[in-house]
Amino acid sequence: MTESAYSIVEARARLGAIAREVSATRQPVAITDHGQTVAILVSPADALELEEMRALAAYRERQARGESAGVPHDEALRRIFGEGGA
């Protein structure tokens, strides 16, 4: 999953540089404690993508159960842009 890993002690000493690297390269970095990964540092763009994927998965689960899964596209456009749509 990640190519780079730093111990908690290393990460603490280099956090600024590691964070800038992750943001620039979008390559996640593992933070380890006694050889075990305890956290993964990801770019803001990747974190947003993950949140969107989780929301989509939850939407699809609700839809599969037959629950109200949201607002139809045309209705959403009407609510955002008014009666005339986009």
C-alpha positions in Angstrom: 0.0 0.0 0.0 2.7 2.5 0.9 6.3 2.6 -0.2 7.5 4.8 2.5 7.3 4.2 6.3 8.6 6.1 9.3 8.7 5.3 12.9 6.7 7.6 15.2 10.0 9.0 16.4 11.3 9.7 12.8 7.9 11.1 11.8 7.9 13.5 14.7 11.3 14.8 13.8 10.5 15.2 10.1 6.7 15.8 10.1 6.8 19.0 8.0 8.9 17.5 5.3 6.9 14.3 5.2 3.6 16.1 5.0 4.8 18.3 2.1 6.1 15.2 0.3 2.8 13.4 0.7 0.9 16.4 -0.5 3.1 16.9 -3.6 3.4 13.2 -4.6 0.0 11.9 -3.4 2.0 8.8 -2.2 0.8 7.7 1.2 3.3 7.3 4.0 3.0 4.7 6.9 3.7 5.7 10.4 4.9 2.8 12.5 5.2 1.9 16.2 7.4 -1.0 17.0 7.3 -2.1 13.4 3.5 -2.1 13.2 1.6 0.4 11.0 -0.5 2.6 13.3 -1.4 5.4 10.8 -1.2 6.3 7.2 -0.6 9.9 6.1 -2.4 10.7 2.9 -2.8 13.8 0.7 -5.8 16.0 1.1 -6.9 15.1 -2.4 -6.8 11.4 -1.5 -8.6 11.9 1.7 -11.4 13.7 -0.2 -11.6 10.9 -2.7 -11.9 8.4 0.1 -14.7 10.4 1.7 -16.5 10.6 -1.6 -16.1 6.8 -2.2 -17.5 6.1 1.3 -20.5 8.3 0.7 -21.2 6.7 -2.7 -20.9 3.2 -1.1 -23.3 4.2 1.6 -25.7 5.7 -1.0 -25.6 2.4 -3.0 -26.3 0.4 0.2 -29.3 2.5 1.0 -30.5 2.2 -2.6 -30.1 -1.6 -2.6 -32.2 -1.8 0.6 -34.9 0.2 -1.1 -34.5 3.2 1.2 -34.9 6.7 0.1 -31.4 7.2 -1.4 -31.5 10.9 -2.0 -32.8 13.5 -4.4 -33.3 12.8 -8.1 -30.8 14.6 -10.3 -33.4 16.9 -11.9 -34.7 17.9 -8.5 -31.2 18.6 -7.2 -30.6 20.9 -10.2 -33.9 22.7 -9.6 -33.0 23.2 -5.9 -29.6 24.6 -6.8 -30.3 26.6 -9.9 -34.0 27.4 -9.5 -36.9 26.6 -11.7 -34.9 26.9 -15.0 -32.3 24.4 -14.1 -28.6 24.7 -15.1 
